[in-house]
Structure formats: structure tokens, C-alpha cells
Amino acid sequence: MRTGIVKDRRYMEHNMGASHVENPMRIDAIYDMVEKEITFPYLEIEPRPATEEEIQMIHSLSYVNLLKETSGKERVVLDPDTATSARSYEVALLAAGGLLKAADLIIEGKIQNGFALVRPPGHHAERGRPAGFCLFNNVAICAEYLIKKHGFKRILVVDWDLHHGNGTQHSFYDRNDILYFSAHQFPHYPGTGYWDETGLGSGKGFTVNVPLDPGKTDEDYLFIFRKILSPITALYKPEFILVSAGFDIYRADPLGGMMVSEDGFGALTSELLALAHDFSK
């Protein structure tokens, strides 16, 4: 099984400030670990920037222009949590495009799965505004890209981040061609993601939220994946699976309340790979 990893030091050029928790040191540390500790062969994927047309599959033109206007400016504060630096717009295009490049390589058969180690993150970004450190909604853009460019009919988006992916949910809330599944700490930022948020119209039942109290362990998450996600996936039969893999459910995360271990992340990944093998041909 060949894995592709999207990796580029240009992602460090987005900088919301040295004291901000979402800072370039995070991805720098991850890249160092990849280079020093991964022993299996993998394809290193050089990202491409997403086009503005690809970004506008999810985001409004006015919002894209708002972010474009921050180019070259040392600091623009967008909301209490989110800011840009001189290269943030270009790096955000590269983050979305890196995910699209990995998806294309999977479809072309050059890799079997991919891990996009990109920033800025995306799942809080709404159609017309940033939120929660996020500029463009990378995973939502990729899901729509798979539908519109490659003709897929059923995409599953799994989100295990500590926080609910409000932007991703809202992007597809009235549709059944993209099923959104999120397990997250609740109540917590951004305040969305309760059990009764299940979709609207033709999308009713195609948003699945699993709000959780703090303190959930590897065993708890594996139970959720095996007893809730797995049977839903078997019924839906997705053609492609995307994952918003936020690691703030880690037991040592200073801002979170979950207790997932390193081995737990490996086990959750194995569950998703098995589902992809069974249903996403």
C-alpha cells in the first residue's frame, strides 16, 4: 500500500504570530518527524495552488477577494482567533491545492491513500467568512472537486477533530452526495454539532454528529467508529473517503479534554483504511 504525503515548507509562511497556538512551529515539528521517523516508503507530493475557481466551489467571490486583498500586508486581523500575514492568501491556496493534488494521484492510481500535512486548516471556514484559525475549507473544496471534476456520486467526510467542523457541515447540509460525520467535544467551540443537526431537505440524514463529553479514550472512539460510523458507511457505500484529521483529541493537548493516545490514532486510521478498502474502489 503506497501512501502519498503532501509536504512543503511554504506552509510555514502563513504566520498569525509566534504566540498563536496555530503557528509555523507545529508543521515544522511534524515535518521533522516525518523525515526522521517514517521508515516505510512514501511518495512526497509537491502541492499546487488551487485556482480561484476551485476555491469558489465552496466560498463566495467576495470572501476570496477579501483574503486576496491581505496579500503583502504584515498582519490583518479577521476575527478574534484568525489573522493573516503577507503570504497567507497564497499559502491558503496551496493548502487547498495540496489536498486536490493528493486526490488526483489517488484517482490516477499512483498512490492508494494520502496524508495532506498542510496549513492553514479549514473545517471552520464558512462560505463567506473565516473562523477558528481557518481560511479556506480545504476538505469541503476537495469533496466538491471530486463531485464536479471527477463525477463521484457519494463522498464521505469523517471529522475527528476536537471541535465540530461547522463550515464543512454547512457546505453540504441540504445534500446527499456528501455525507458528513463528526465526533467532537460538546459543548465546545464553535457551539454547533448537536445530535439533532442531521441535514435539511434532500440532505436529511446525511449529516451525522456525535457530540461527546470530555475524557473519551481510544476505546470510546473505536466504539463510535465500529458501532456508528461503520454501519452508516456500509449503507452509504462512499466512493471516496476524506478525513479532517485534527489531532487535538490527543490526551496531552493543552486546549482539549480528550484522552486519545498515539496508538489510538493508529487504530482509528486503520478503521478508516479498512472502510476505504471495502467501499471506495
C-alpha positions as CSV (number, residue, x, y, z in Angstrom):
1,M,0.0,0.0,0.0
2,R,1.7,3.2,-1.2
3,T,0.9,6.4,0.7
4,G,1.4,9.9,-0.5
5,I,2.3,12.8,1.8
6,V,1.7,16.4,0.9
7,K,4.6,18.3,2.4
8,D,6.0,21.8,1.6
9,R,7.9,24.2,3.8
10,R,6.0,27.1,2.2
11,Y,3.1,26.2,4.5
12,M,5.3,27.8,7.3
13,E,4.9,31.2,5.5
14,H,1.4,31.7,7.0
15,N,2.0,33.2,10.4
16,M,-0.6,34.5,12.8
17,G,2.1,35.4,15.4
18,A,4.6,33.5,17.5
19,S,2.2,33.4,20.5
20,H,-0.7,32.0,18.4
21,V,-1.3,28.3,19.0
22,E,-1.7,27.6,15.3
23,N,1.9,28.7,14.3
24,P,4.5,27.5,11.9
25,M,6.4,25.6,14.5
26,R,3.6,23.0,14.6
27,I,4.1,21.9,11.0
28,D,7.8,22.3,11.2
29,A,7.9,19.7,14.1
30,I,5.6,17.4,12.1
31,Y,7.9,17.6,9.0
32,D,10.9,16.8,11.1
33,M,9.2,13.7,12.5
34,V,8.2,12.6,9.0
35,E,11.8,13.0,7.8
36,K,13.4,11.3,10.8
37,E,10.9,8.7,11.9
38,I,8.9,7.3,9.0
39,T,10.6,4.1,7.8
40,F,8.1,3.0,5.1
41,P,8.5,4.3,1.5
42,Y,6.1,7.0,0.6
43,L,5.6,9.5,-2.3
44,E,6.3,13.1,-1.3
45,I,3.7,15.2,-3.0
46,E,4.6,18.7,-4.1
47,P,1.4,20.8,-3.8
48,R,-0.1,23.0,-6.4
49,P,-2.1,26.1,-5.6
50,A,-5.8,25.7,-6.0
51,T,-7.3,28.0,-8.6
52,E,-9.8,30.8,-7.6
53,E,-12.5,28.9,-9.5
54,E,-11.8,25.8,-7.4
55,I,-12.0,27.8,-4.2
56,Q,-15.3,29.4,-5.3
57,M,-16.9,26.0,-5.5
58,I,-17.3,26.5,-1.7
59,H,-16.5,30.1,-0.9
60,S,-18.1,33.3,-2.2
61,L,-16.2,35.6,-4.6
62,S,-16.4,38.5,-2.1
63,Y,-14.7,36.4,0.5
64,V,-12.0,35.2,-1.9
65,N,-11.4,38.8,-2.8
66,L,-11.2,39.8,0.9
67,L,-8.5,37.3,1.6
68,K,-6.7,38.2,-1.7
69,E,-6.5,41.8,-0.5
70,T,-4.5,40.7,2.5
71,S,-1.6,39.7,0.3
72,G,1.6,41.6,1.1
73,K,0.2,43.0,4.4
74,E,2.1,42.1,7.5
75,R,-1.0,41.5,9.6
76,V,-4.7,41.6,9.0
77,V,-7.0,40.5,11.9
78,L,-10.0,38.8,10.5
79,D,-11.7,37.7,13.8
80,P,-10.6,37.3,17.4
81,D,-9.0,33.9,16.5
82,T,-7.9,34.3,12.9
83,A,-5.4,36.6,11.2
84,T,-3.3,36.7,8.0
85,S,0.3,37.6,7.2
86,A,1.8,38.7,4.0
87,R,1.8,35.3,2.3
88,S,-1.3,33.8,4.0
89,Y,-3.6,34.0,0.9
90,E,-1.1,32.3,-1.4
91,V,-0.4,29.6,1.3
92,A,-4.1,29.0,1.8
93,L,-4.4,28.4,-2.0
94,L,-1.5,25.9,-1.6
95,A,-3.2,24.1,1.3
96,A,-6.4,23.5,-0.7
97,G,-4.5,22.6,-3.8
98,G,-2.3,20.2,-1.9
99,L,-5.3,18.2,-1.0
100,L,-6.7,18.3,-4.6
101,K,-3.3,17.1,-5.9
102,A,-3.3,14.1,-3.5
103,A,-6.9,13.2,-4.5
104,D,-5.9,13.3,-8.2
105,L,-3.0,11.0,-7.6
106,I,-5.3,8.5,-5.8
107,I,-7.7,8.5,-8.6
108,E,-4.9,8.1,-11.1
109,G,-3.7,5.0,-9.2
110,K,-0.3,6.4,-8.4
111,I,-1.0,6.2,-4.6
112,Q,-3.6,4.3,-2.6
113,N,-4.1,6.9,0.1
114,G,-2.8,10.3,1.1
115,F,-2.0,12.5,4.1
116,A,-2.1,16.2,3.4
117,L,0.2,17.9,6.1
118,V,-0.9,21.4,5.2
119,R,-1.9,24.7,6.9
120,P,-3.8,26.9,7.4
121,P,-6.5,24.4,8.5
122,G,-10.0,24.6,7.1
123,H,-13.1,22.9,8.6
124,H,-14.4,26.0,10.5
125,A,-14.3,28.3,7.4
126,E,-17.7,29.2,6.2
127,R,-18.8,30.3,2.7
128,G,-18.2,33.9,3.4
129,R,-16.0,34.2,6.5
130,P,-13.0,32.7,8.3
131,A,-13.3,31.1,11.7
132,G,-11.3,29.2,14.2
133,F,-7.8,29.7,12.6
134,C,-9.3,28.6,9.2
135,L,-9.2,30.5,5.9
136,F,-10.4,28.2,3.1
137,N,-12.3,25.0,3.9
138,N,-9.8,22.5,2.3
139,V,-11.8,19.3,2.9
140,A,-15.0,20.8,1.6
141,I,-13.3,22.1,-1.5
142,C,-11.8,18.7,-2.2
143,A,-15.2,17.0,-1.7
144,E,-16.9,19.3,-4.2
145,Y,-13.9,18.9,-6.6
146,L,-14.4,15.2,-6.5
147,I,-18.1,15.6,-7.4
148,K,-17.7,18.2,-10.1
149,K,-14.4,17.2,-11.8
150,H,-14.3,13.5,-11.3
151,G,-18.0,12.7,-11.3
152,F,-18.3,10.9,-8.0
153,K,-21.8,10.5,-6.6
154,R,-21.1,9.7,-2.9
155,I,-18.3,11.2,-0.8
156,L,-17.9,10.5,3.0
157,V,-16.2,13.2,5.1
158,V,-15.1,12.0,8.5
159,D,-14.1,14.6,11.1
160,W,-12.4,13.5,14.3
161,D,-11.1,17.0,15.4
162,L,-11.9,18.0,18.9
163,H,-14.0,20.8,17.5
164,H,-17.1,20.4,15.3
165,G,-16.5,21.3,11.7
166,N,-19.3,23.9,11.3
167,G,-18.0,25.1,7.9
168,T,-17.9,21.6,6.4
169,Q,-21.4,20.8,7.8
170,H,-22.9,23.9,6.4
171,S,-21.4,23.4,3.0
172,F,-23.4,20.3,2.4
173,Y,-26.3,20.4,4.8
174,D,-29.0,20.1,2.2
175,R,-27.3,17.5,0.0
176,N,-27.0,13.7,0.0
177,D,-24.0,13.3,-2.3
178,I,-21.6,14.2,0.5
179,L,-22.2,12.6,3.9
180,Y,-20.6,14.5,6.9
181,F,-19.7,12.5,10.0
182,S,-18.2,14.3,13.1
183,A,-17.3,13.1,16.5
184,H,-16.3,16.1,18.7
185,Q,-16.3,17.5,22.2
186,F,-19.5,19.2,23.1
187,P,-20.3,21.8,24.4
188,H,-17.3,23.5,22.9
189,Y,-16.2,25.8,20.2
190,P,-17.9,26.6,17.8
191,G,-21.1,25.6,19.5
192,T,-22.6,23.5,16.6
193,G,-22.8,19.8,16.1
194,Y,-25.6,18.5,18.4
195,W,-27.3,15.2,17.7
196,D,-30.4,16.8,16.1
197,E,-28.3,18.6,13.4
198,T,-28.9,15.9,10.7
199,G,-29.4,17.9,7.5
200,L,-32.2,19.6,5.6
201,G,-34.3,18.6,2.6
202,S,-32.6,16.0,0.4
203,G,-29.7,16.1,2.8
204,K,-31.8,15.0,5.8
205,G,-29.9,12.1,7.5
206,F,-26.7,12.8,5.7
207,T,-25.1,14.9,8.5
208,V,-24.2,12.7,11.5
209,N,-23.0,14.3,14.7
210,V,-21.7,12.5,17.7
211,P,-21.3,15.2,20.5
212,L,-19.1,13.9,23.3
213,D,-18.3,14.8,26.9
214,P,-14.6,15.3,27.6
215,G,-12.4,12.4,28.7
216,K,-13.1,10.0,25.9
217,T,-10.4,7.4,25.3
218,D,-9.1,5.2,22.5
219,E,-11.7,2.6,23.3
220,D,-14.6,5.1,23.2
221,Y,-13.6,6.4,19.8
222,L,-13.1,2.9,18.4
223,F,-16.6,2.0,19.7
224,I,-18.0,5.1,17.8
225,F,-16.2,4.1,14.6
226,R,-17.2,0.5,14.8
227,K,-20.8,0.8,16.0
228,I,-21.9,4.1,14.4
229,L,-19.6,5.1,11.6
230,S,-19.0,1.6,10.1
231,P,-22.7,0.6,9.7
232,I,-23.5,4.1,8.2
233,T,-20.6,3.7,5.8
234,A,-21.9,0.2,4.8
235,L,-25.3,1.6,4.0
236,Y,-24.0,4.7,2.2
237,K,-21.2,2.9,0.2
238,P,-19.0,6.0,-0.4
239,E,-16.8,6.1,-3.5
240,F,-14.2,8.3,-1.7
241,I,-13.4,9.0,1.9
242,L,-11.9,12.3,3.2
243,V,-10.8,12.8,6.7
244,S,-10.4,16.1,8.7
245,A,-7.7,14.7,11.0
246,G,-7.4,17.2,13.8
247,F,-5.0,15.9,16.5
248,D,-6.4,18.0,19.4
249,I,-8.2,14.9,20.7
250,Y,-4.7,13.8,21.8
251,R,-4.5,13.1,25.6
252,A,-1.8,15.8,26.1
253,D,-3.3,18.6,24.1
254,P,-3.4,21.7,26.3
255,L,-6.6,23.0,24.9
256,G,-8.6,19.8,24.6
257,G,-10.2,17.4,27.0
258,M,-10.0,14.0,25.2
259,M,-7.7,11.1,26.1
260,V,-6.7,9.6,22.7
261,S,-3.2,8.1,22.6
262,E,-0.7,7.7,19.7
263,D,-1.8,4.1,19.3
264,G,-5.4,5.3,19.3
265,F,-4.8,7.5,16.3
266,G,-3.2,4.5,14.5
267,A,-6.2,2.3,15.4
268,L,-8.7,4.9,14.1
269,T,-6.7,5.3,10.9
270,S,-6.8,1.5,10.4
271,E,-10.5,1.5,10.8
272,L,-10.9,4.2,8.1
273,L,-8.4,2.4,5.8
274,A,-10.5,-0.8,6.2
275,L,-13.7,1.1,5.3
276,A,-12.0,2.6,2.3
277,H,-10.8,-0.8,1.1
278,D,-14.3,-2.3,1.5
279,F,-16.3,0.5,-0.1
280,S,-14.2,3.0,-2.0
281,K,-12.9,1.2,-5.1
